[in-house]
Amino acid sequence: MNTDHNLEHVLTSARELLANARYCACLSGAGLSAESGIATFRDADSDGLWDNFNPMELASVEGFTRNPERVMKWYNARRTKLSEVQPNPGHLALAEQKNLLHITQNVDNLCARAGTDPEQLVQLHGTITEDHCLECGAREAIDTDKPKPLRICSQCNSGYMRPSVVWFGEMLPDAAWHRAEATCLALDVLLVVGTSASVYPAAGLIDVARNHGARVIHINPDGEDIPHEDMWLQGKSGDLLPKLLQGLTLSSPEVV
Ligand code: OAD
């Protein structure tokens, strides 16, 4: 358990580490958006989305095929919720780091809304701001203010349109994964924010970075599973990211 004194101490060490690092990157998860009012998936207080909904019903091709109406309604309710919330100080602090690669598992578009340069954002699990056809892959941008109900693709007139998020059992987008992995091979510091690090392959990026010599700094209220060689800033990212990053200019490696 971090006392306030301890937290100040770790914060100072983490700032020093970042200030002296050549190459850094950030890997984020649902906790980054928690202070915007978006539920996480697995929360300690059993209020996570996957405590209350069955992921295989709502986040798999099989679940969608069984009941596309239910799945589309669930995603559209999330879209409506997103249009009612704002990026929080954690998103904003990361967006200010114009040369930092931000690898996120989040599909909520709050990083982009906070002003993160699209070139510096890797969305490993896709985005809720797009649908694509289950059959032909045709894409359509979705305005979260006005989500579209379940419908057949207007290009092929055959498949249902589905949210462009990565579901269980699906591959991550190739380019996103390769950029994330290549970056993590070349880091001095990886900042890991608001993720339970329990979903692979995304969580494996932390091992990739550590095994290639990077130090890992975690920001999370819960540190149960954090290896002791890593640094842990115990608390909320909306509070700690601005304190950690203030006055620092971080850079990520250029990878092809
Ligand atoms: P989880 O819900 O698994 O984990 C959220 C993490 O955020 C937990 O470790 C919390 O302790 C932490 N947390 C909560 N509030 C926080 C705060 N204010 N500041 C910082 N951290 C906080 O979410 P992810 O790790 O993102 O996949 O889950 C990974 C993937 O599982 C998601 O991308 C999603 C889900 O199935 C897909 O939808 C494909």
Residues whose N, C-alpha, C, O or C-beta is under 5 A from the ligand:
A	BS01	OAD	G29 A30 G31 L32 A34 E35 T40 F41 R42 D43 Q105 N106 H125 V166 W167 G194 T195 S196 A197 V199 I219 N220 P221 D222 G235 K236 S237
